[in-house]
Amino acid sequence: MYTPKYFKVTNVEEIWNFVQENSFGTLITTVQEKPIATHLPMQIVKEGDDYYVTGHMAYGNPQWRTLEICENILVMFQGPHAYISSSWYEKENVPTWNYQAVHVYGKASILSEEELKQDLTKLLQKYEKHRKNPVLWDGLSPQLLNKELKGIVGFKIKVQEIQAAYKLSQNRNEEDYHNIIHKLYEEKDLNSHQMAEVMSRKLRQDK
């Protein structure tokens, strides 16, 4: 991923927090030099000093058969993104696009049934524990769980390289930066509002 110095992110903790908040990613492998992709909810797991991206896909999805034979797997995570009009700048310039993205490269292995159960338990905890009537692993019938487990394949990818870029108008002057945030809030789409929130949060953190 192209990451100019203005936008490059290297803080590992910050990157993993971003991934946990934007964990619906894109998993990319290759078959005979042809890229194939699946869009999946994934998790970050730390084992000792190593980090892993974990997840699962349908057994009927042929991509899982490529996981262990691909030397380099790419997983992409993306946050808010928004069009930035150059009319919002103090001086003449061209429009651009702001975004947040993380690319993770690694080598995959297939989870055992017990490992898959543990990963699914954590996934349900993450998305269900705050709900009024949470659907958690221990509350589901063994019959249903056994049936569903037969239809999926779990995987974990040992992280070997991370690339992260947050293009948030860091190269603009203070007046432009504040004006971009203001104009994004005036836009009608949700992504623009989310980008304004991200830029506002960065402004507070940098102070």
N, C-alpha and C positions, 0 to 999 in steps of 0.2 A: 504494500500500500504506500502510495506517495504521501510522505509526511514532512512538509516544510517545518523548519525549526520553530516558527511561531505557534504551530498547532500540535506539535509532537507531545505526547503524554508518556511519561516513564515511571510514574509512581505506581507500583504494583498494587498496593492496597486500593488506591483510587480506581484503578482499572477494574479490579475484581468487584468492587462495590457497584460500578457502572454495569458490569455484566449481570450481577445479581438483580439489578433493577430493570434490566432490559434483556431478560434471559430467553426470549423467543428469538432464536437465531437461525442461521442458514448453514447447514453442513454440506460441504462440497468434497467429493471424491472424483476419481477419474476411472473410466473404463475404455481401454484401447485409445487413450489420449483424448477421449471425449469427457468433458466435465458433466457431472450429474449432481443435483442438489435436492435436499429435503429441508423443509422449514419445520423446526421443532422447538419445544420448550426444553431447556437444558439447565444444568446446575454446575457450580464450581465446587469441587471437593479437594481438600488438602490432606495428603497422606505423608507424614514426615515433612521433608523439604520439598516434595513434589506437589504440583497442582494437576488436577484432572478436570476435564469437561465430561460430564456424564449425561446420558439421556437414553431414549428408547424410540424405536420406530416399529411400524407394522411388519409382521413376518412376511406379508405379501409384497413388501417394498423391496425390490431387488438390490437396492443400494447397500443394504446391510452386509451383503456378501462381498462387497468391495472393501469393507472397513479394514480388515486385517491384512489385505494384500497391498494397500496403498502406503507408500513410505511417508508421504506428506499429505495430511488431511488439513483442510482449511475450514474453520468455523468463523462465521461473521456475525457480529452483534451490532445493532444500530439503534441509536437514540433518536430524539427529535431532529427534524431537518426543516429548513425554510428558505425560501427565496429572499434575497436581500437586494433591494433596489438601490442603485447608485444615486437616485434622486434624494436619498436619505443622508448623503455625505455632504460635508461642507464644501469640498472641492470636486471638480469633474472627475469621474472615473467610470468604470464599467460595472454592471451588476454581477452578483455572485450568488453562491448558495452556502449557507451554514449547515453544519451537521456534526454528529458525534458517531464515531465508528471504531470498533475494536476487531482486529483479526488475530485469530489464534491458530497456530500450526502445531501439529503433533502426530503421534502414532497411536492407533486405536487397538483395543482388544475387546472381545465380547464378554459381557458380564455373565457370571454363573447365575443360576436361578435365585440363590440366596442373596447375592449381591444386587440383583435386579429388584428383589423385594425390598431390600434396605433403601435403595435409591428411590423407589416409588413411594415408600413411607415418608421419606424426607420431602419429596415433591408435594405430596398431599398436605403435609404439615405446613409447608410454605404458603400454599394458596388457600388452605381451608381453615387453619386454626383460629383465625380471627372472626369467622362467620358464626352466626347465631346457631345454626345446625350443621356443624362441620362434618364433612364426609372424610373420615380418616381410615387408615388401613385396617386398624383393629375393629372398626365398626362395620366392615363389609363382610358378607358371608363367604366362607371358604369356597363354596361352589362357584360363586361369581368370580372370585379372585383366580381360582385355578383355570377357569375358562378363559379369562382375559389374558393371563400369563402365557397361555399357549399361542396367543395371537400377536405377541410382540417380541422384539429382540432388544436387549439392553447393551449398551456399549460405554466404554470410558476411553478418553483420549488423553494421553500423557502430554502435557503442555511442554513444547520444546522452544517455541518462539512466540512473542507477543508484539503486535504492532498496534498502536493506538493514536488516533488523531481526533482532536476536538477543534473544529474550525468555528470559532465563536467571535469573529471580528477582533481578535486580539491585536491585529496589525493596524487597527484604526485608532485615531486619537480619541481622547476622552469625550469630547463633545459629540463626535460621530457615534461612539459606542452607546452613549445615553440615548441619542436620537433613534438609533436602530431599535433599541429595546422598546421605546415609546411607539414607534411605527409598527413593530411586530404585534403589539397589543391591539393596534387598530385594525389589523387584518381580520378576516372573517373565518380563517381556517384554524383548527385546533393545533396543528403542528407549529404554526407561527407563534401562538400563545405559549406553547410548551418551550419553544426555543427562547422566547423572551424570559421565561422563568429560569431557564438554565443560565442565560447570560447574566441575569440579575443576581443569581446565587453566586456565580463566579466573581462578580463585582464585590459582593459582601465578603467573600472568602479572601480576596486579595487585599482587603483593607487592613 
